[in-house]
């Protein structure tokens, strides 16, 4: 199981770096087309949360709704705190935004790895599906991080190195989860799965979905639906 956890978490880290390099080498192309990947990722995230993570959590822990809602609210509060902090001083807003984005996405990258590690403790199929959801949204996350760092007046070289460090937080989180989650009871695993689902729902519905409202319309809707169908079909197959 350790090999699977490390493999998928490393792929997730590489996916984040792919997003960085898309912006670095193909900025015009990524500006036009990254939105389509985001739309598909929304469907994958939401479908994985509702079709797999929440049902597994409900089977393991009766109090799963509190953990799912709590995680969703936690991500919301964290984002609010970071946004408020970034806007306190107008003269250094862009510079602060770069540092805040680095810390916030670094923490989120670590949580992504923890989610992969915990999911594999429940089963290989749910671990693989959860990893798929993480990998898809890591591409847009990497692109977002690199853009934020450049906007925060970091040089291209520093932005690239900081992005690599953030990407490495995902396999680190997965490795930590693998070793610590083995000692957890089924109920605690259920709580963690519910929290992961809450995070997926927040990322898909609050972070990514608003980006798709700006342009392209129905193609975004179609790709989101395809993401849902894709997860459903894979779930049936495995």
HELIX and SHEET records of a PDB file:
HELIX    1   1 UNK A    2  UNK A   25  1                                  24    
HELIX    2   2 UNK A   27  UNK A   48  1                                  22    
HELIX    3   3 UNK A   49  UNK A   53  3                                   5    
HELIX    4   4 UNK A   54  UNK A   60  1                                   7    
HELIX    5   5 UNK A   64  UNK A   86  1                                  23    
HELIX    6   6 UNK A   90  UNK A   92  5                                   3    
HELIX    7   7 UNK A   93  UNK A  122  1                                  30    
HELIX    8   8 UNK A  124  UNK A  151  1                                  28    
HELIX    9   9 UNK A  156  UNK A  181  1                                  26    
HELIX   10  10 UNK A  186  UNK A  202  1                                  17    
HELIX   11  11 UNK A  203  UNK A  208  3                                   6    
HELIX   12  12 UNK A  209  UNK A  212  1                                   4    
HELIX   13  13 UNK A  218  UNK A  237  1                                  20    
END                                                                             
